[in-house]
Amino acid sequence: MANQIIKLSIVIAITGLSGSSIYRLAANNQFPKPIKLSSRSSGWLKAEIDDWLEERIKDSRKEA
């Protein structure tokens, strides 16, 4: 599924970040922004979360 939307609890489990860290990073354009699904519901595109994680892995593996 190309556009799979995942909820905050799954994003937390995948990234190991807290909910407040996720929202803070998104507000600072350092993490994918959530998609508003309804007035009280948001989700993230799994592909964007996967891409963000890949970038973190690449950055951590760069030689100084």
Biopython code that builds the backbone (N, CA, C, O; Angstrom):
import numpy as np
from Bio.PDB.StructureBuilder import StructureBuilder

atoms = [
    (1, "MET", "N", (0.842, -1.180, 0.000)),
    (1, "MET", "CA", (0.000, 0.000, 0.000)),
    (1, "MET", "C", (0.885, 1.242, 0.000)),
    (1, "MET", "O", (1.599, 1.494, 0.971)),
    (2, "ALA", "N", (0.844, 2.003, -1.062)),
    (2, "ALA", "CA", (1.747, 3.135, -1.243)),
    (2, "ALA", "C", (1.475, 4.289, -0.285)),
    (2, "ALA", "O", (2.412, 4.960, 0.149)),
    (3, "ASN", "N", (0.215, 4.530, 0.050)),
    (3, "ASN", "CA", (-0.136, 5.661, 0.900)),
    (3, "ASN", "C", (-0.685, 5.210, 2.241)),
    (3, "ASN", "O", (-1.725, 5.699, 2.683)),
    (4, "GLN", "N", (-0.010, 4.302, 2.877)),
    (4, "GLN", "CA", (-0.476, 3.818, 4.178)),
    (4, "GLN", "C", (-0.327, 4.918, 5.220)),
    (4, "GLN", "O", (0.744, 5.508, 5.362)),
    (5, "ILE", "N", (-1.396, 5.186, 5.940)),
    (5, "ILE", "CA", (-1.390, 6.191, 6.997)),
    (5, "ILE", "C", (-1.313, 5.472, 8.335)),
    (5, "ILE", "O", (-2.069, 4.538, 8.599)),
    (6, "ILE", "N", (-0.380, 5.926, 9.179)),
    (6, "ILE", "CA", (-0.212, 5.317, 10.493)),
    (6, "ILE", "C", (-0.493, 6.361, 11.574)),
    (6, "ILE", "O", (-0.266, 7.556, 11.386)),
    (7, "LYS", "N", (-0.984, 5.882, 12.690)),
    (7, "LYS", "CA", (-1.341, 6.755, 13.801)),
    (7, "LYS", "C", (-0.123, 6.999, 14.698)),
    (7, "LYS", "O", (0.909, 6.340, 14.575)),
    (8, "LEU", "N", (-0.280, 7.968, 15.601)),
    (8, "LEU", "CA", (0.815, 8.396, 16.468)),
    (8, "LEU", "C", (1.424, 7.233, 17.249)),
    (8, "LEU", "O", (2.647, 7.152, 17.363)),
    (9, "SER", "N", (0.613, 6.344, 17.781)),
    (9, "SER", "CA", (1.157, 5.236, 18.581)),
    (9, "SER", "C", (2.121, 4.373, 17.761)),
    (9, "SER", "O", (3.113, 3.875, 18.294)),
    (10, "ILE", "N", (1.838, 4.197, 16.480)),
    (10, "ILE", "CA", (2.721, 3.418, 15.612)),
    (10, "ILE", "C", (3.985, 4.210, 15.300)),
    (10, "ILE", "O", (5.078, 3.645, 15.273)),
    (11, "VAL", "N", (3.845, 5.513, 15.065)),
    (11, "VAL", "CA", (5.019, 6.366, 14.806)),
    (11, "VAL", "C", (5.946, 6.331, 16.016)),
    (11, "VAL", "O", (7.164, 6.246, 15.861)),
    (12, "ILE", "N", (5.384, 6.395, 17.203)),
    (12, "ILE", "CA", (6.175, 6.320, 18.434)),
    (12, "ILE", "C", (6.909, 4.985, 18.508)),
    (12, "ILE", "O", (8.098, 4.945, 18.826)),
    (13, "ALA", "N", (6.208, 3.899, 18.216)),
    (13, "ALA", "CA", (6.823, 2.569, 18.270)),
    (13, "ALA", "C", (7.935, 2.419, 17.233)),
    (13, "ALA", "O", (8.968, 1.816, 17.523)),
    (14, "ILE", "N", (7.740, 2.954, 16.041)),
    (14, "ILE", "CA", (8.727, 2.828, 14.962)),
    (14, "ILE", "C", (9.967, 3.665, 15.249)),
    (14, "ILE", "O", (11.090, 3.202, 15.052)),
    (15, "THR", "N", (9.767, 4.903, 15.718)),
    (15, "THR", "CA", (10.893, 5.833, 15.874)),
    (15, "THR", "C", (11.547, 5.791, 17.242)),
    (15, "THR", "O", (12.727, 6.116, 17.374)),
    (16, "GLY", "N", (10.804, 5.397, 18.256)),
    (16, "GLY", "CA", (11.328, 5.452, 19.617)),
    (16, "GLY", "C", (11.250, 6.835, 20.225)),
    (16, "GLY", "O", (11.738, 7.053, 21.334)),
    (17, "LEU", "N", (10.641, 7.779, 19.511)),
    (17, "LEU", "CA", (10.482, 9.140, 20.016)),
    (17, "LEU", "C", (9.181, 9.245, 20.804)),
    (17, "LEU", "O", (8.273, 8.434, 20.625)),
    (18, "SER", "N", (9.096, 10.238, 21.670)),
    (18, "SER", "CA", (7.845, 10.494, 22.386)),
    (18, "SER", "C", (6.915, 11.299, 21.476)),
    (18, "SER", "O", (7.350, 11.884, 20.484)),
    (19, "GLY", "N", (5.653, 11.318, 21.825)),
    (19, "GLY", "CA", (4.693, 12.094, 21.048)),
    (19, "GLY", "C", (5.049, 13.571, 21.011)),
    (19, "GLY", "O", (4.972, 14.203, 19.957)),
    (20, "SER", "N", (5.437, 14.126, 22.152)),
    (20, "SER", "CA", (5.783, 15.550, 22.184)),
    (20, "SER", "C", (7.021, 15.835, 21.341)),
    (20, "SER", "O", (7.104, 16.888, 20.709)),
    (21, "SER", "N", (7.975, 14.923, 21.319)),
    (21, "SER", "CA", (9.170, 15.105, 20.473)),
    (21, "SER", "C", (8.796, 15.078, 18.996)),
    (21, "SER", "O", (9.321, 15.857, 18.201)),
    (22, "ILE", "N", (7.896, 14.189, 18.639)),
    (22, "ILE", "CA", (7.460, 14.086, 17.242)),
    (22, "ILE", "C", (6.806, 15.387, 16.805)),
    (22, "ILE", "O", (7.138, 15.916, 15.745)),
    (23, "TYR", "N", (5.886, 15.911, 17.599)),
    (23, "TYR", "CA", (5.213, 17.154, 17.241)),
    (23, "TYR", "C", (6.173, 18.342, 17.243)),
    (23, "TYR", "O", (6.056, 19.226, 16.394)),
    (24, "ARG", "N", (7.114, 18.376, 18.177)),
    (24, "ARG", "CA", (8.090, 19.468, 18.221)),
    (24, "ARG", "C", (8.981, 19.440, 16.985)),
    (24, "ARG", "O", (9.209, 20.474, 16.357)),
    (25, "LEU", "N", (9.490, 18.247, 16.631)),
    (25, "LEU", "CA", (10.328, 18.127, 15.444)),
    (25, "LEU", "C", (9.553, 18.499, 14.179)),
    (25, "LEU", "O", (10.098, 19.160, 13.294)),
    (26, "ALA", "N", (8.297, 18.085, 14.086)),
    (26, "ALA", "CA", (7.474, 18.419, 12.920)),
    (26, "ALA", "C", (7.262, 19.933, 12.833)),
    (26, "ALA", "O", (7.292, 20.498, 11.740)),
    (27, "ALA", "N", (7.048, 20.588, 13.972)),
    (27, "ALA", "CA", (6.852, 22.038, 13.986)),
    (27, "ALA", "C", (8.106, 22.772, 13.531)),
    (27, "ALA", "O", (8.025, 23.869, 12.979)),
    (28, "ASN", "N", (9.275, 22.158, 13.767)),
    (28, "ASN", "CA", (10.556, 22.750, 13.371)),
    (28, "ASN", "C", (11.042, 22.230, 12.014)),
    (28, "ASN", "O", (12.205, 22.410, 11.656)),
    (29, "ASN", "N", (10.145, 21.587, 11.266)),
    (29, "ASN", "CA", (10.471, 21.031, 9.941)),
    (29, "ASN", "C", (11.620, 20.039, 9.973)),
    (29, "ASN", "O", (12.413, 19.972, 9.034)),
    (30, "GLN", "N", (11.713, 19.268, 11.052)),
    (30, "GLN", "CA", (12.743, 18.249, 11.194)),
    (30, "GLN", "C", (12.158, 16.842, 11.209)),
    (30, "GLN", "O", (12.874, 15.866, 11.437)),
    (31, "PHE", "N", (10.861, 16.744, 10.966)),
    (31, "PHE", "CA", (10.154, 15.468, 10.970)),
    (31, "PHE", "C", (8.936, 15.642, 10.076)),
    (31, "PHE", "O", (8.399, 16.745, 9.976)),
    (32, "PRO", "N", (8.489, 14.571, 9.422)),
    (32, "PRO", "CA", (7.303, 14.711, 8.571)),
    (32, "PRO", "C", (6.095, 15.235, 9.357)),
    (32, "PRO", "O", (5.853, 14.838, 10.497)),
    (33, "LYS", "N", (5.360, 16.118, 8.727)),
    (33, "LYS", "CA", (4.172, 16.687, 9.369)),
    (33, "LYS", "C", (3.007, 15.701, 9.280)),
    (33, "LYS", "O", (2.888, 14.952, 8.310)),
    (34, "PRO", "N", (2.157, 15.711, 10.293)),
    (34, "PRO", "CA", (0.984, 14.830, 10.244)),
    (34, "PRO", "C", (-0.025, 15.324, 9.213)),
    (34, "PRO", "O", (-0.033, 16.492, 8.826)),
    (35, "ILE", "N", (-0.862, 14.409, 8.787)),
    (35, "ILE", "CA", (-1.959, 14.700, 7.875)),
    (35, "ILE", "C", (-3.232, 14.754, 8.706)),
    (35, "ILE", "O", (-3.524, 13.823, 9.456)),
    (36, "LYS", "N", (-3.976, 15.819, 8.581)),
    (36, "LYS", "CA", (-5.231, 15.953, 9.313)),
    (36, "LYS", "C", (-6.273, 15.074, 8.641)),
    (36, "LYS", "O", (-6.608, 15.278, 7.474)),
    (37, "LEU", "N", (-6.785, 14.094, 9.381)),
    (37, "LEU", "CA", (-7.768, 13.165, 8.846)),
    (37, "LEU", "C", (-9.193, 13.604, 9.163)),
    (37, "LEU", "O", (-10.110, 13.378, 8.373)),
    (38, "SER", "N", (-9.370, 14.221, 10.301)),
    (38, "SER", "CA", (-10.660, 14.772, 10.707)),
    (38, "SER", "C", (-10.367, 15.838, 11.760)),
    (38, "SER", "O", (-9.205, 16.142, 12.029)),
    (39, "SER", "N", (-11.397, 16.396, 12.346)),
    (39, "SER", "CA", (-11.177, 17.466, 13.325)),
    (39, "SER", "C", (-10.405, 16.988, 14.549)),
    (39, "SER", "O", (-9.761, 17.792, 15.224)),
    (40, "ARG", "N", (-10.461, 15.682, 14.846)),
    (40, "ARG", "CA", (-9.778, 15.166, 16.040)),
    (40, "ARG", "C", (-8.838, 14.006, 15.757)),
    (40, "ARG", "O", (-8.492, 13.247, 16.662)),
    (41, "SER", "N", (-8.422, 13.866, 14.501)),
    (41, "SER", "CA", (-7.584, 12.715, 14.145)),
    (41, "SER", "C", (-6.518, 13.114, 13.132)),
    (41, "SER", "O", (-6.791, 13.833, 12.171)),
    (42, "SER", "N", (-5.312, 12.640, 13.363)),
    (42, "SER", "CA", (-4.195, 12.876, 12.452)),
    (42, "SER", "C", (-3.448, 11.566, 12.235)),
    (42, "SER", "O", (-3.577, 10.623, 13.014)),
    (43, "GLY", "N", (-2.678, 11.528, 11.181)),
    (43, "GLY", "CA", (-1.849, 10.367, 10.895)),
    (43, "GLY", "C", (-0.658, 10.784, 10.056)),
    (43, "GLY", "O", (-0.584, 11.921, 9.589)),
    (44, "TRP", "N", (0.257, 9.878, 9.868)),
    (44, "TRP", "CA", (1.466, 10.129, 9.084)),
    (44, "TRP", "C", (1.558, 9.126, 7.951)),
    (44, "TRP", "O", (1.108, 7.988, 8.082)),
    (45, "LEU", "N", (2.140, 9.547, 6.839)),
    (45, "LEU", "CA", (2.402, 8.612, 5.756)),
    (45, "LEU", "C", (3.580, 7.736, 6.162)),
    (45, "LEU", "O", (4.654, 8.245, 6.483)),
    (46, "LYS", "N", (3.383, 6.439, 6.148)),
    (46, "LYS", "CA", (4.435, 5.511, 6.561)),
    (46, "LYS", "C", (5.681, 5.680, 5.707)),
    (46, "LYS", "O", (6.796, 5.578, 6.218)),
    (47, "ALA", "N", (5.511, 5.936, 4.416)),
    (47, "ALA", "CA", (6.657, 6.115, 3.521)),
    (47, "ALA", "C", (7.512, 7.308, 3.961)),
    (47, "ALA", "O", (8.739, 7.249, 3.885)),
    (48, "GLU", "N", (6.877, 8.384, 4.418)),
    (48, "GLU", "CA", (7.634, 9.552, 4.885)),
    (48, "GLU", "C", (8.389, 9.241, 6.169)),
    (48, "GLU", "O", (9.513, 9.709, 6.352)),
    (49, "ILE", "N", (7.793, 8.462, 7.052)),
    (49, "ILE", "CA", (8.473, 8.069, 8.291)),
    (49, "ILE", "C", (9.659, 7.166, 7.960)),
    (49, "ILE", "O", (10.742, 7.323, 8.525)),
    (50, "ASP", "N", (9.453, 6.219, 7.043)),
    (50, "ASP", "CA", (10.538, 5.330, 6.623)),
    (50, "ASP", "C", (11.686, 6.124, 6.011)),
    (50, "ASP", "O", (12.850, 5.851, 6.304)),
    (51, "ASP", "N", (11.372, 7.108, 5.162)),
    (51, "ASP", "CA", (12.409, 7.945, 4.550)),
    (51, "ASP", "C", (13.168, 8.743, 5.609)),
    (51, "ASP", "O", (14.391, 8.871, 5.537)),
    (52, "TRP", "N", (12.443, 9.276, 6.588)),
    (52, "TRP", "CA", (13.069, 10.041, 7.661)),
    (52, "TRP", "C", (14.047, 9.156, 8.441)),
    (52, "TRP", "O", (15.159, 9.576, 8.762)),
    (53, "LEU", "N", (13.617, 7.928, 8.740)),
    (53, "LEU", "CA", (14.491, 6.996, 9.458)),
    (53, "LEU", "C", (15.734, 6.654, 8.640)),
    (53, "LEU", "O", (16.835, 6.592, 9.187)),
    (54, "GLU", "N", (15.569, 6.435, 7.347)),
    (54, "GLU", "CA", (16.714, 6.133, 6.477)),
    (54, "GLU", "C", (17.726, 7.273, 6.502)),
    (54, "GLU", "O", (18.932, 7.033, 6.546)),
    (55, "GLU", "N", (17.241, 8.504, 6.473)),
    (55, "GLU", "CA", (18.143, 9.661, 6.544)),
    (55, "GLU", "C", (18.885, 9.704, 7.880)),
    (55, "GLU", "O", (20.077, 10.011, 7.913)),
    (56, "ARG", "N", (18.196, 9.400, 8.979)),
    (56, "ARG", "CA", (18.858, 9.380, 10.296)),
    (56, "ARG", "C", (19.948, 8.314, 10.319)),
    (56, "ARG", "O", (21.028, 8.537, 10.867)),
    (57, "ILE", "N", (19.663, 7.149, 9.721)),
    (57, "ILE", "CA", (20.646, 6.062, 9.675)),
    (57, "ILE", "C", (21.851, 6.494, 8.847)),
    (57, "ILE", "O", (22.993, 6.310, 9.268)),
    (58, "LYS", "N", (21.599, 7.071, 7.663)),
    (58, "LYS", "CA", (22.711, 7.527, 6.815)),
    (58, "LYS", "C", (23.555, 8.579, 7.525)),
    (58, "LYS", "O", (24.784, 8.520, 7.488)),
    (59, "ASP", "N", (22.895, 9.545, 8.175)),
    (59, "ASP", "CA", (23.619, 10.589, 8.880)),
    (59, "ASP", "C", (24.466, 10.028, 10.020)),
    (59, "ASP", "O", (25.566, 10.518, 10.274)),
    (60, "SER", "N", (23.966, 9.016, 10.697)),
    (60, "SER", "CA", (24.714, 8.453, 11.826)),
    (60, "SER", "C", (25.885, 7.583, 11.384)),
    (60, "SER", "O", (26.791, 7.301, 12.167)),
    (61, "ARG", "N", (25.858, 7.166, 10.129)),
    (61, "ARG", "CA", (26.921, 6.281, 9.623)),
    (61, "ARG", "C", (28.006, 7.037, 8.871)),
    (61, "ARG", "O", (29.003, 6.435, 8.472)),
    (62, "LYS", "N", (27.838, 8.348, 8.665)),
    (62, "LYS", "CA", (28.839, 9.131, 7.970)),
    (62, "LYS", "C", (30.119, 9.191, 8.793)),
    (62, "LYS", "O", (30.092, 9.291, 10.020)),
    (63, "GLU", "N", (31.214, 9.130, 8.097)),
    (63, "GLU", "CA", (32.504, 9.232, 8.798)),
    (63, "GLU", "C", (32.854, 10.691, 9.011)),
    (63, "GLU", "O", (32.612, 11.533, 8.146)),
    (64, "ALA", "N", (33.417, 10.979, 10.153)),
    (64, "ALA", "CA", (33.768, 12.373, 10.494)),
    (64, "ALA", "C", (35.002, 12.823, 9.757)),
    (64, "ALA", "O", (35.439, 13.962, 9.922)),
]
sb = StructureBuilder()
sb.init_structure("model")
sb.init_model(0)
sb.init_chain("A")
sb.init_seg("    ")
for serial, (resi, resn, name, xyz) in enumerate(atoms, 1):
    if name == "N":
        sb.init_residue(resn, " ", resi, " ")
    sb.init_atom(name, np.array(xyz, "f"), 0.0, 1.0, " ", f" {name:<3s}", serial, name[0])
structure = sb.get_structure()
